Amino acid sequence: MQSWSRVAALLLLVVLMLFTFGSVYAPQPVEPEPAQEPLPPESPREAVPPVQADPRRFTLVVTGDLMAHEDQLIDAYDAQTGLYDFSHCFAQVTADLQDGDYTIGNLETVFGGAEIGYSSYPQFNTPDSYAAALFESGFDFLTTANNHCLDKYEAGLLRTLEVIDRLGFAHTGTYASREERDVITIREVAGARVAFLAYTFSTNGIPIPEGREYLVNGMEEELILRDLENAKALEPDLIVVLPHNGTEYETAPNDVYIWWMDFFIRNGADVVLASHPHVLQRMEVRQVPEGDGFRDAFIIYSLGNFISSQRWEGTDCSIILKLDFVQEGDAPPVLERVRFVPTWVQYQDTSGGFLVRVLPILDAIKDYEENGNTNGLLPQNLNRLYRAHDSITRLFLGEVPAREDMQREYVYYARGDIPEGCDE
């Protein structure tokens, strides 16, 4: 009987404890966010470098321009709360954005704050929640050197850096001080040390304040050579350069920009990821003479628009680029494979309302043809998806796969292959 009494007493004690302390773990009601957005709270993504056996492999995931035109602001606005939510814009590509070790994009807008008013082209100012959506979808790194970085002048540039710093992004190309500008940005990616440099050919005629030229990296040979030498002195495993140059809407680079790509590669860049034309341009894998041997180098002349409200053909489609590297011991990483996922930006749903989001092209086609069109595409969108797929594969593969051979993701290059247009 004593043992049963003890059991009953223990049970009574447990019930009392649950009654007394259980409410500590109950979820608390969430207060609505204020309509005037404060800077986002600090929320650095915890990065735990994976332990990898030798050889180790790592993947850089890259997208093109991250833009925010007027229709995107309308789409994201919630009239009931007065807030903006851009999370749906990237929901269907989040798995791809996180299919690697480090994800890079070109931030072609600024976060100047609600008090000066949100705006679109020609001088962008985007809600901070856009940056939060980018971070939550998997972006790790933003290049901020482009022709829109001074759209809201020095104050907008500085506040943009504050916003993305608070969220935990790494970034380069614009700076809050000379000291920051003079430090080469290096990040560890799955055990590899990667240096990032970024430059822009223009700030759309908005002058950089005199005496504060450090705010923006311009496309200046002397500056770039000095940065490349300083980067090489730090002995990173890779040097990635992100130039913002080219001619808008041209589908092939002209001789000036080909010269610039050669200049970067010749002086030590291993990867060049260019932007500005708002349409895709070709990519290349090169074997570059170095010392007694060769090193791999990769160039894409334009990554196009990853997301925007531009609707003419070429500006509404792009790729998610995936660069796979392998590294043995202390040897430099070797480019093992180049992959890409063709993407297209949906603009409206069947109701005619704005719905601006990035869709993998084959996923969208299959959804329309096989799954009842849950994306709400318009009938004419199906033909556009096929044309976008065909133009992308023709550009990068030199041919258009038959409909039955269409893939969600294509391999542009695998080590041992030399794709058409590459230098041996």
C-alpha positions, 0 to 999 in steps of 0.5 A: 500500500505504501508503494501505491501511495507514493505513486499517487503522490508523485502523480499528484505532484506532476499534475500540480507542476503542469498546472503551475508551470505549463503556461510558461511554454504557451505561445504568446500572441504576436503583436502586429508590426508597425506600419512605419518599418523600423530597421529589422532586428539583428538576426545573423544566420548561424553558419556552422562550417560542415566537416568534410572529408578530403577532397571537399566540395562546395557550391556557389549559387548565383542569381541576377538582378534583384529589382523592385518595380512599382507593380511588385510593391503593389503586389506585396502591399497588404492594405489591412496591415499597411505592411509589405510582404515579399516572401511569396516572390521566392517561395518556389525557388527557395530549395534551389537558392539553398541548394549549395553552400553560399548564395549570391545576388545583385541587390539593385535597389536601396532601403532608404526607409518608409519616411522618404516614401517608397518608389520605383524606377528611376530612383528605387526605394524598397521596403525593408521587408524585401531584404528580409524575404531575400534572407529568409529564402536563402541569400547569403551575399549581396553585391551592392555596387550598381547604377542604382546604389545612390538612388536615395543618395548617401543617406539611402546607401548608408541605411541600405548597408545598415539594413542588410548588416542587421539581417546578417548578409555579407556584402561588398561594393558600397561602404560606410567608411574608407576603412571598410572599403580598404578591407577585402571581403573574404568569407568562408564557404564550406571550408574554402576562403572566397574573396569578393570584389564588386564594381559599377560603371555608373551611378546614373549621373548621381555624383558620389559626394566629394571626399567620400569616394569610398562610398562606391567602387567604380570601374577604375583600372588602378583601383581594381588592380590594387584590390586584386593584388591585395586579395591575392596577398591574402591567399584566398582559395577563390577570387570572385569579381562582380562587375556591374557593366554592359549595355542594357538589353543587348543579348551579347557582350560588346568588345569593351565588356569582353575586354573588362572580363579578360582584364579581371581574369588576367589579373587574378579573378577565378570567377566573374559574375556580371550584371546590368544588361537585364537580359542573359548573356553567354557564359564561358569556362577557360583554362588560364595559363598560370605559372607552369600550368593552368587554372580554371576561370569562369565568366558569365557576361550577364545574369539578367533579371532574376526578379523584376516587373519588366515584361518584354521577352528576355527581361522576364526570364533568367537562371539560377546558376550553380557552380560546383567546386572540388578541392583537395588538400591545400590545392586551389579549388577546381571547377567541377561542374556548372549547372543552371535552372531556367526561371521565369517571372510570373506577373499576374494570376488568372484574376488579372491581379499582380502576382510577381514571383520567380518560377522554375520553368519546367515546374511551371509547365508541368503544373499548368499541363498536369496539376490543374494550374495551381499557379494561376497562370494565364493561357498565354503564359504557357507558350511564353514559358516554352519560348523562355526555355528555348531561348535559355537553352539555345544560349547556353547549350547551343541547341533546344532540347526536344519537349520530351527531353526538357529538364528542370536543371541543365549541366552546362559544363562538367570537368573534362568537357569543353562546351562550345565557345570555351577557350581550351 
